[in-house]
Structure formats: C-alpha cells, structure tokens
Amino acid sequence: MELGEFGLKEQPFRTQGRPGIFVAYEGQEKAFAFLSDSCSHNSGLALFQGPSPSGKTTILKQFAVRRRDKCAVAVIKGSGLDSTEFLNTVLRGFGYEYPFESVNELLGLLKVFIRQQTATASPPLLIVEDAHDMSPEALGVLCELVAIRVREKFALKLVLSSDRPIGYIVRAPAMECMAKRLTGDFHLEPLTMGETNDYIYAKLQHAGCQDPDKIMPETACDQIYRASGGWPGVIDKVALQAMAKASHCPVVAGDIDYSIIPERTAVKPVPGDDAAKSTGQRKHPLLYLTHNGKTLQKIQFEGSRLLIGRSAHNDVTIDSRFVSRHHTLLIRNGPSTLLMDLNSANGTYVNSWRVSNQVLLNNDLITIGEHGLKFIDAASQGCAVLENTSFDDTAVMQSMADMRRVLAREHTDIIPLADQTPGSNADTA
C-alpha cells in the first residue's frame, strides 16, 4: 500500500539516511548515561558496542549533538583509513580543512588543536565508529593523540565503537596507553516488547497518523518485536516491509516477512507452540498487570525468574500498601512456570484460590492485593501444586538464590516505618 492509503505524510520507518524522529527508550538512556559518565572522567576512554542494526550510530550522533555545547566533537568512520586519511578525517570532523599531505604536519596541527581546546574550554571528544577495522597505522596515530596531556590531565576524550567486541584492541601490548585510560565497556541492549510498541507508535504519529493502532495494532507490533529481536534498525526494516506488503489496513501477521531478519536475532520455536509454528518464532509468556479493570503494563517473561512486589528492587514493582515488599516469585523452567508466594501478608491468589506454590496454566488470573496479573502462555503445560509436579529443583534453588541476592542488596533504611508497626497490611520481611 502507498503511504497516503495509510494516512501518512512521510515514511515513518526510514532505513537509509537520518531518522525522521529520535525515539528514546531505556537501553538508550543507559547508553547516554554511560557515555556522559565516561566523558566526565579525566581518563575518558570508552568502548561502545552493539550489532549493526542496534541503533548504535543514531545514539552516538545524538550524543554528539548533546555534547557540542560543552566541547568540540568529531564523529568519524575508522574503517580502512591509513594514517594520513585518518588525520584528515579527524580534522574535518572538528571543522578544519588543511592542504597538507605530511603525517607529521597533520599530526602536529591536530595536537595543537587538542591542546588549545583543553586549555581554553573543554577536552574535545572523538568518536570512532568501526574501530575494529582501523589500520595499525591509524591506531598508532590514535595512541599518540590519547597520550596528550595538558596540566597533568588527558586532553582528548575518546569513544571507540563497533558492531563486535573490541576489548582486544586496548588489551594489545602496543595499545597500553589506551588500556590505562579505559573507563568502561558498554554493550547496547535491545528494546523490550513494550518499548517496541512505543517506538512504532511514536514513528507513526510523527509521520501524521493520529491513531497508530489502525495501522499497526498491538498484535502486529508484538510480531515485529519477535521478528526483530527488539533492535531498532531491524524494527524499521520489518515494519517498512510489512507496510509495503499489506493489501489493506491494518497490518496483520501475514504481512510480516521473517526471512529478512538476521539469523542471530531470531528466536527458536518451542515444540508444541502453535503460535511459533505459524511465525517461526518462540513466544515468551506474557503478563498483563491490571488495576480496577485498567491494564497498567504488559510484561514479557524472558528470563528464568520474575520477582514481584512493592520494593523498587523487584523485576515488577507494584506500588500498593496491600502488596508486600517481595510478594511473589515466578520461576520459568522449560515450558512450565511456577508461582511461589513469598510468605506475603495478604497472600497470592490464582483464579480466586489462595496458593503457596502453583504451576501456572495459560489464561490464569493471579491476584496480588488489589492488582491482577493475567498469565498468557500458549505453550504452558498442566496445572498442579508443587508436590505433584516434577519441577526442576535446581531451577527453583537457583531462582531462590537469585532472590536472596536481591534481598541482600536492599538497604533496610529505605523500608517505610509504617510497615514496621503491628497490623500492617504488608510484611517487612
């Protein structure tokens, strides 16, 4: 279908050139915090990694925009450059063009620039993408720049970026000057299912759609998430292909082409999962958190355990006086999910029955205080109490050990005093 038929004024999912809109999400904010923290250090040398469709370049360019009111910033591609090309590219990145061909002249000019910037304003920032593909000559020049000091402080902040691990670069004997300055090694994370929905809807709204659900309903967004692995660049590509393939609005599952997805982002199907058979993907269990009939949050259960309670240290936090600090634990083992009540004051209910340990069945309704959790898992197997289930004891003990580590990290001074009085609705254990 054409864009006009979708009610759009422009292409929302650009796979080439500058994105039409910058959509923020948690993993991205973690990346910004890491980069900002690294730049605040005197050492200020960071490694930044993420697969090619992860949105890494977009994040780095946006970070450069944020930093330009504080210091000079250059963002360059390091792949395949010899020493002369590298120096010319860095100088152009900082806004200078010099007609010199000598490495010594170019290096001397760049050193003067770096020292002047550091002495009069703030150390400049150099971001090098595709650092894994830099030539030995260019790396040698970079080491000289990294070693520059002004008043006993390092004069150049550096971010080395790549689509693969690059720690080996700074660990090489010839790169000792970099290893001494290394402040951190960051690996970018994909979007969650909820963030993927928000990402798609934000782009559709920016392109002129007032009701994104009419183009990409939630079910289609969930399919795109599973197909893309949550990587922004792949989300854009899948959504673009789906809209091109759709014969009418809204986009449906059949419009989503899984064959274009990089193999490393695919999720293997689970035997017996009908939904997985139809899409070639595995569906993780879903939980819908509700209160007074309103859905507050959709949670994808991807890990081996999920801790639920009032404390911010939980995987799922429910801010209610009727919920204990650590109320309920869900443990995932193969196709089964076990619910364990953690001796909560007000109890945990499954389908209106109070339980201590329960293997969950698809569409079970969990009640915690005044909140509900709808459990969705088409691949879930039979429902029984713990005593009648061959649930893996190792998985249970590992999850309990994980939970104890969470409890150990929690400081007692953040526990509300009201919870320590007799008759409280929520426990303090």
C-alpha positions as CSV (number, residue, x, y, z in Angstrom):
1,M,0.0,0.0,0.0
2,E,1.1,3.6,-0.6
3,L,1.8,5.9,2.3
4,G,-1.3,8.0,1.5
5,E,-3.5,5.0,1.9
6,F,-2.2,4.6,5.5
7,G,-2.9,8.3,6.1
8,L,0.8,9.1,6.4
9,K,2.5,12.3,5.2
10,E,6.0,10.7,5.2
11,Q,7.8,7.4,5.6
12,P,7.9,6.6,9.3
13,F,10.4,3.8,9.1
14,R,13.4,5.1,7.3
15,T,16.2,2.5,6.7
16,Q,18.5,4.9,5.0
17,G,19.8,8.4,5.9
18,R,18.8,10.4,9.0
19,P,15.8,9.1,11.0
20,G,12.7,11.3,10.9
21,I,12.3,11.2,14.7
22,F,14.6,10.3,17.6
23,V,12.6,7.9,19.9
24,A,14.0,7.4,23.4
25,Y,13.9,4.1,25.3
26,E,15.6,2.8,28.5
27,G,18.6,1.0,26.9
28,Q,19.3,4.2,25.0
29,E,19.2,6.3,28.2
30,K,21.6,3.8,29.8
31,A,23.9,4.3,26.9
32,F,23.8,8.1,27.2
33,A,24.4,7.9,31.0
34,F,27.5,5.6,30.3
35,L,28.9,8.0,27.6
36,S,28.3,11.1,29.8
37,D,29.9,9.4,32.8
38,S,32.9,8.4,30.7
39,C,33.4,11.9,29.4
40,S,33.3,13.3,32.9
41,H,36.4,11.2,33.9
42,N,39.9,12.5,33.4
43,S,40.7,9.2,31.6
44,G,37.6,9.4,29.4
45,L,38.1,6.4,27.1
46,A,35.1,4.2,26.4
47,L,34.3,1.1,24.3
48,F,30.7,1.1,22.9
49,Q,29.4,-2.0,21.2
50,G,26.2,-3.2,19.6
51,P,25.2,-5.2,16.5
52,S,24.9,-3.4,13.2
53,P,21.1,-2.9,13.4
54,S,21.0,-1.8,17.0
55,G,20.7,1.9,16.5
56,K,24.3,2.4,17.7
57,T,25.1,5.1,15.2
58,T,21.9,7.0,15.9
59,I,22.8,7.1,19.6
60,L,26.3,8.2,19.1
61,K,25.3,11.0,16.7
62,Q,22.6,12.2,19.1
63,F,25.1,12.1,22.0
64,A,27.5,14.2,19.8
65,V,24.7,16.8,19.4
66,R,24.2,16.9,23.1
67,R,27.9,17.4,23.8
68,R,28.6,20.1,21.2
69,D,27.6,22.9,23.6
70,K,30.2,21.7,26.0
71,C,33.1,20.8,23.7
72,A,34.3,20.2,20.2
73,V,33.1,16.8,18.9
74,A,34.1,14.7,15.8
75,V,32.3,11.5,14.7
76,I,34.2,9.5,12.1
77,K,34.3,6.1,10.5
78,G,37.6,4.5,11.2
79,S,37.5,1.5,8.8
80,G,40.2,1.3,6.2
81,L,41.9,4.6,6.8
82,D,45.7,4.9,6.7
83,S,47.4,7.4,9.0
84,T,47.1,10.4,6.6
85,E,43.4,9.7,5.8
86,F,42.7,9.2,9.5
87,L,44.2,12.6,10.5
88,N,42.5,14.4,7.7
89,T,39.1,12.8,8.6
90,V,39.5,13.7,12.3
91,L,40.4,17.4,11.4
92,R,37.4,17.6,9.1
93,G,35.2,16.2,11.8
94,F,36.4,19.0,14.1
95,G,35.6,21.5,11.3
96,Y,39.1,22.1,9.8
97,E,40.5,21.6,6.3
98,Y,44.2,21.6,5.7
99,P,46.1,21.1,2.4
100,F,48.9,19.1,4.0
101,E,49.9,15.6,2.9
102,S,52.6,15.0,5.5
103,V,51.6,12.9,8.5
104,N,53.9,14.9,10.8
105,E,52.3,18.2,9.7
106,L,48.7,16.9,10.1
107,L,49.5,15.3,13.5
108,G,51.2,18.5,14.7
109,L,48.2,20.6,13.8
110,L,45.8,18.2,15.4
111,K,47.9,18.1,18.6
112,V,47.9,21.9,18.8
113,F,44.1,22.0,18.3
114,I,43.5,19.4,21.0
115,R,45.8,21.2,23.5
116,Q,44.2,24.6,22.8
117,Q,40.7,23.2,23.2
118,T,41.7,21.6,26.5
119,A,43.4,24.7,27.9
120,T,40.7,27.2,26.9
121,A,37.5,25.3,27.0
122,S,37.0,21.6,27.4
123,P,38.8,18.5,26.1
124,P,37.5,17.6,22.7
125,L,35.6,14.4,22.1
126,L,36.5,12.0,19.3
127,I,34.0,9.2,18.4
128,V,35.4,6.5,16.1
129,E,32.9,4.0,14.6
130,D,34.0,0.7,13.1
131,A,37.0,0.7,15.4
132,H,37.6,-3.0,14.8
133,D,38.5,-2.2,11.2
134,M,41.1,0.5,11.9
135,S,44.5,0.0,10.3
136,P,47.6,-0.5,12.5
137,E,49.0,2.8,11.2
138,A,45.8,4.7,12.2
139,L,45.8,3.0,15.7
140,G,49.4,4.1,16.1
141,V,48.5,7.7,15.4
142,L,45.5,7.4,17.8
143,C,47.8,6.3,20.6
144,E,49.8,9.4,20.1
145,L,46.6,11.5,20.5
146,V,45.5,9.5,23.5
147,A,48.8,10.2,25.3
148,I,48.4,14.1,25.1
149,R,48.2,15.8,28.4
150,V,47.5,19.4,29.5
151,R,48.3,20.4,33.1
152,E,48.6,16.7,34.0
153,K,45.1,15.9,32.6
154,F,44.4,13.9,29.5
155,A,43.5,16.2,26.6
156,L,41.3,14.0,24.4
157,K,38.1,12.1,25.3
158,L,37.6,9.0,23.1
159,V,34.8,6.6,22.3
160,L,35.6,3.5,20.2
161,S,32.5,2.0,18.7
162,S,32.0,-1.3,16.9
163,D,29.4,-4.0,16.0
164,R,31.5,-6.6,17.7
165,P,33.6,-6.9,20.9
166,I,36.7,-4.8,20.7
167,G,38.3,-5.2,24.1
168,Y,41.2,-7.0,22.4
169,I,42.3,-3.7,20.8
170,V,43.0,-1.9,24.0
171,R,44.5,-5.1,25.6
172,A,47.1,-5.4,22.8
173,P,50.7,-4.7,24.1
174,A,51.1,-1.8,21.6
175,M,47.9,-0.2,23.0
176,E,49.0,0.0,26.6
177,C,48.3,3.8,26.6
178,M,44.7,3.1,25.9
179,A,44.3,0.3,28.4
180,K,45.5,2.6,31.1
181,R,42.8,5.2,30.2
182,L,39.8,2.7,29.7
183,T,36.8,3.9,31.8
184,G,34.2,1.4,30.7
185,D,32.9,-1.2,28.2
186,F,29.3,-0.8,27.2
187,H,27.1,-3.3,25.2
188,L,23.9,-1.9,23.9
189,E,20.6,-3.7,24.8
190,P,17.6,-4.1,22.5
191,L,14.1,-2.7,23.2
192,T,11.6,-4.6,25.3
193,M,8.3,-5.6,23.8
194,G,6.6,-2.6,25.4
195,E,9.3,-0.2,24.2
196,T,9.0,-1.7,20.7
197,N,5.2,-0.8,20.6
198,D,6.0,2.7,21.8
199,Y,8.8,3.1,19.2
200,I,6.5,2.0,16.4
201,Y,3.6,4.2,17.5
202,A,5.9,7.3,18.0
203,K,7.2,7.0,14.5
204,L,3.7,6.5,13.0
205,Q,2.4,9.6,14.9
206,H,5.4,11.7,13.8
207,A,4.5,10.7,10.2
208,G,1.0,12.0,10.5
209,C,-1.1,9.1,11.9
210,Q,-3.4,10.2,14.7
211,D,-4.4,6.6,15.6
212,P,-1.4,4.2,15.0
213,D,-3.4,1.2,16.2
214,K,-5.4,1.4,13.0
215,I,-2.2,0.8,11.0
216,M,-0.2,-1.3,13.4
217,P,-2.4,-3.0,16.1
218,E,-0.7,-4.3,19.2
219,T,-0.7,-7.8,17.9
220,A,1.3,-6.7,14.8
221,C,3.7,-4.7,17.0
222,D,4.3,-7.8,19.1
223,Q,5.0,-9.9,16.0
224,I,7.5,-7.3,14.8
225,Y,9.2,-7.3,18.2
226,R,9.6,-11.1,18.0
227,A,10.9,-10.9,14.4
228,S,13.4,-8.1,15.1
229,G,14.7,-9.1,18.5
230,G,14.0,-5.5,19.6
231,W,16.8,-3.9,17.6
232,P,15.7,-0.6,16.2
233,G,17.3,-0.9,12.8
234,V,15.6,-4.3,12.3
235,I,12.3,-3.0,13.6
236,D,12.3,-0.3,11.0
237,K,13.1,-2.8,8.2
238,V,10.5,-5.3,9.3
239,A,7.8,-2.5,9.7
240,L,8.7,-1.0,6.3
241,Q,8.4,-4.4,4.5
242,A,5.2,-5.2,6.3
243,M,3.5,-1.9,5.2
244,A,4.7,-2.4,1.6
245,K,3.3,-6.0,1.6
246,A,-0.1,-5.1,3.3
247,S,-3.0,-5.1,0.9
248,H,-5.2,-3.2,3.4
249,C,-5.2,-1.6,6.8
250,P,-4.3,-2.7,9.5
251,V,-1.1,-4.7,9.1
252,V,-1.6,-8.3,10.0
253,A,0.8,-11.2,10.9
254,G,0.8,-12.5,7.4
255,D,2.3,-9.2,6.2
256,I,5.4,-9.6,8.3
257,D,8.3,-11.2,6.5
258,Y,10.6,-13.1,8.9
259,S,13.1,-14.1,6.1
260,I,14.7,-10.6,6.1
261,I,15.7,-10.9,9.8
262,P,19.4,-11.5,10.5
263,E,19.8,-15.1,11.8
264,R,21.4,-14.1,15.1
265,T,18.3,-12.1,16.1
266,A,15.8,-15.0,15.6
267,V,14.3,-16.9,18.5
268,K,14.0,-20.6,18.1
269,P,10.5,-22.1,18.3
270,V,9.3,-24.3,21.2
271,P,8.0,-27.7,20.2
272,G,4.2,-27.7,20.6
273,D,3.9,-23.9,20.4
274,D,1.3,-23.4,17.7
275,A,2.0,-19.6,17.5
276,A,5.7,-20.4,17.0
277,K,4.9,-22.8,14.2
278,S,3.0,-20.1,12.3
279,T,5.7,-17.5,12.6
280,G,8.9,-19.4,13.1
281,Q,9.4,-17.7,16.4
282,R,9.1,-18.6,20.1
283,K,6.6,-16.7,22.2
284,H,7.7,-15.9,25.7
285,P,5.0,-15.9,28.4
286,L,3.2,-12.6,28.8
287,L,1.7,-11.0,32.0
288,Y,-0.8,-8.1,31.9
289,L,-0.8,-6.1,35.1
290,T,-4.2,-4.6,35.8
291,H,-5.9,-2.5,38.4
292,N,-9.6,-1.6,38.6
293,G,-10.1,-3.1,35.1
294,K,-7.4,-1.0,33.5
295,T,-4.2,-2.5,32.0
296,L,-1.2,-0.8,33.5
297,Q,1.7,-2.8,32.0
298,K,2.4,-5.6,29.6
299,I,5.4,-7.7,30.8
300,Q,7.3,-10.2,28.7
301,F,8.7,-13.0,30.8
302,E,12.0,-13.7,29.1
303,G,14.4,-14.8,31.9
304,S,14.4,-17.7,34.4
305,R,12.7,-15.8,37.2
306,L,10.5,-12.8,37.9
307,L,10.3,-11.2,41.3
308,I,7.1,-9.2,42.1
309,G,6.5,-6.9,45.0
310,R,6.3,-3.3,46.3
311,S,10.1,-2.7,46.5
312,A,11.9,-1.0,43.6
313,H,14.4,-3.9,43.7
314,N,11.8,-6.2,42.2
315,D,11.6,-7.1,38.5
316,V,8.0,-5.9,38.6
317,T,7.1,-3.2,41.1
318,I,3.6,-2.7,42.3
319,D,3.2,0.4,44.4
320,S,0.4,-0.6,46.8
321,R,0.2,-0.9,50.6
322,F,-1.6,-4.2,50.1
323,V,1.5,-5.7,48.3
324,S,4.5,-7.0,50.3
325,R,7.9,-5.7,49.6
326,H,8.7,-9.1,48.0
327,H,5.4,-10.7,47.4
328,T,5.6,-13.4,44.7
329,L,8.2,-15.2,42.7
330,L,7.7,-16.7,39.2
331,I,10.2,-19.3,38.1
332,R,10.5,-20.4,34.4
333,N,11.8,-23.9,33.6
334,G,11.4,-25.1,30.0
335,P,7.7,-24.8,29.1
336,S,6.5,-24.5,32.7
337,T,6.1,-21.5,35.0
338,L,6.0,-22.0,38.8
339,L,4.4,-19.3,41.1
340,M,5.7,-19.1,44.7
341,D,4.1,-16.9,47.3
342,L,6.9,-15.4,49.5
343,N,5.0,-15.6,52.8
344,S,3.2,-12.4,51.9
345,A,0.9,-10.8,54.4
346,N,-2.2,-10.7,52.2
347,G,-1.5,-13.8,50.1
348,T,-1.3,-14.6,46.4
349,Y,-4.4,-15.9,44.6
350,V,-4.7,-17.9,41.3
351,N,-8.2,-17.9,39.9
352,S,-9.6,-16.7,43.3
353,W,-7.9,-19.6,45.2
354,R,-5.1,-18.7,47.7
355,V,-2.0,-20.7,46.8
356,S,1.6,-21.1,48.1
357,N,3.1,-22.9,45.1
358,Q,1.4,-23.3,41.8
359,V,2.3,-24.3,38.3
360,L,0.6,-21.7,36.0
361,L,-1.7,-22.5,33.1
362,N,-2.5,-20.3,30.1
363,N,-5.0,-17.6,31.0
364,D,-4.6,-18.0,34.8
365,L,-5.5,-14.8,36.7
366,I,-3.1,-14.0,39.6
367,T,-4.4,-11.6,42.3
368,I,-1.9,-9.7,44.4
369,G,-3.5,-7.2,46.7
370,E,-5.8,-5.0,44.6
371,H,-3.9,-5.8,41.4
372,G,-4.3,-8.6,38.9
373,L,-1.8,-10.3,36.6
374,K,-3.2,-12.2,33.6
375,F,-0.8,-15.0,32.6
376,I,-0.6,-15.8,28.9
377,D,1.4,-18.7,27.6
378,A,0.1,-21.0,24.9
379,A,2.9,-23.4,25.4
380,S,2.2,-23.9,29.2
381,Q,1.6,-27.4,30.3
382,G,-0.7,-28.9,33.1
383,C,-1.6,-27.1,36.2
384,A,-0.8,-28.7,39.6
385,V,0.5,-27.9,43.1
386,L,4.3,-28.2,43.6
387,E,4.1,-31.6,45.4
388,N,2.5,-33.2,42.3
389,T,4.9,-31.7,39.7
390,S,8.4,-32.8,38.6
391,F,9.6,-29.2,38.5
392,D,13.3,-29.0,38.3
393,D,14.6,-28.5,41.9
394,T,17.8,-26.9,40.5
395,A,15.9,-24.2,38.7
396,V,13.9,-23.5,41.9
397,M,17.0,-23.3,44.1
398,Q,18.9,-21.1,41.6
399,S,15.9,-18.7,41.4
400,M,15.7,-18.6,45.2
401,A,19.4,-17.9,45.4
402,D,19.0,-15.0,42.9
403,M,16.1,-13.6,45.0
404,R,18.3,-13.8,48.2
405,R,20.9,-11.7,46.4
406,V,18.3,-9.1,45.6
407,L,17.2,-9.0,49.2
408,A,20.9,-8.7,50.3
409,R,21.3,-5.6,48.1
410,E,18.3,-3.9,49.6
411,H,19.1,-1.4,52.4
412,T,16.9,-1.6,55.5
413,D,16.9,2.2,55.8
414,I,14.6,2.5,52.7
415,I,11.9,0.4,54.4
416,P,8.9,2.7,55.3
417,L,8.5,2.9,59.0
418,A,4.7,2.4,58.6
419,D,5.4,-1.2,57.6
420,Q,7.2,-1.9,60.9
421,T,4.1,-1.4,63.0
422,P,1.8,-4.2,64.2
423,G,-1.2,-4.8,62.0
424,S,0.4,-3.5,58.8
425,N,-1.3,-4.7,55.6
426,A,2.1,-5.6,54.1
427,D,5.0,-7.5,55.5
428,T,8.5,-6.2,56.3
429,A,10.3,-9.5,55.6
